[in-house]
Amino acid sequence: MNQSPHKTWVFHETIKPEGKIVLSNETKNLYKKGWVDTPAKFGKGWRSRSVNFIALIKSFLKKEWKWTLGFIVSLSALLLAYLKL
């Protein structure tokens, strides 16, 4: 009796956190590459915390880029004034 593979959901914390549907015979290779069968498995370990921290910094810079640029320019001007260049 030949059974065709069924479809199942897989999730990846950084690539596709919302998940995607794949054939069940593809899941073994995906699991080796960091994919999981449920998003509840996210958030374990230092990698997850660092990914979340980097996403937080990117979000901040995207929203507050003018303030960040102004801070860098001001700090550079103060440093140049201190060094009298």
N, C-alpha and C positions, 0 to 999 in steps of 0.2 A: 504494500500500500504506500503510495508516494504522497507525502504531505508537503504542500507548498509552505514556505516560510511565512509566518505572520509578521505584521508590522508592530513595532514597539517604539516607545519614546525613549530618547537618551538626552542627557543634559551635560553641558560643559560650563564650568564656572566663568571662564573668560571668553571663550569663543561663542557660545550659544547658550546663555543661561536660561532663556525662555524655552529651550528644548527643540528637538526636531524628531521627525518620524523616520525610522530606518527599518530595513528588513532584519528579522531576528538573527539571521546568519551573519550579519555585519557587526553585531554588537561585541563579539569577542575581541576583534581588533580594536574597536573604539574604546573598550574598557581599558585596554593596555595603554591607550594614549591619554587617559585621564577623564574620559567620559564616565558618567554614572547613570544609574537607572532612576534616581530620584533626586530632586534638588535639596532634599533634607541632608544629603551627604556633603553639601557645601559647608564651608566655614570651619574646617578642621585643619589646624596647623598654621605655621607661619606664612605659608604662601598665600593663603586666603586673606590673612590680615594685611599683608603687604599689598595685595591687589586692591583691597578696599581702600587702603591709605593712599595709594597712587591715584585711584579714581577720585577720591576726595580732593586731592591737590589739583588734579586736572579740572575738576568742576569749579573749584575756587578761582583758578587762573582764568578760566573761560568767562566767568562772571565778573571778576574784579581785575581784569588785565590792566586797566588804566591806572588803578591805584598801585598795582605792583610795579608797573613801568615808572610811575612817578617816584616811588620809593627807591628804586634802583638808580634813577637819574640823580635824585637828591643825595643819596649816599655816595655816589661817585663824585659829585660836586664837592661834598664835604671832604672826601678823601684827597681830592686834588688841591683843595684850599689848604688842607693840613700839610701836604707835601710841598706846597708852593710851586706847583708846576705851571 
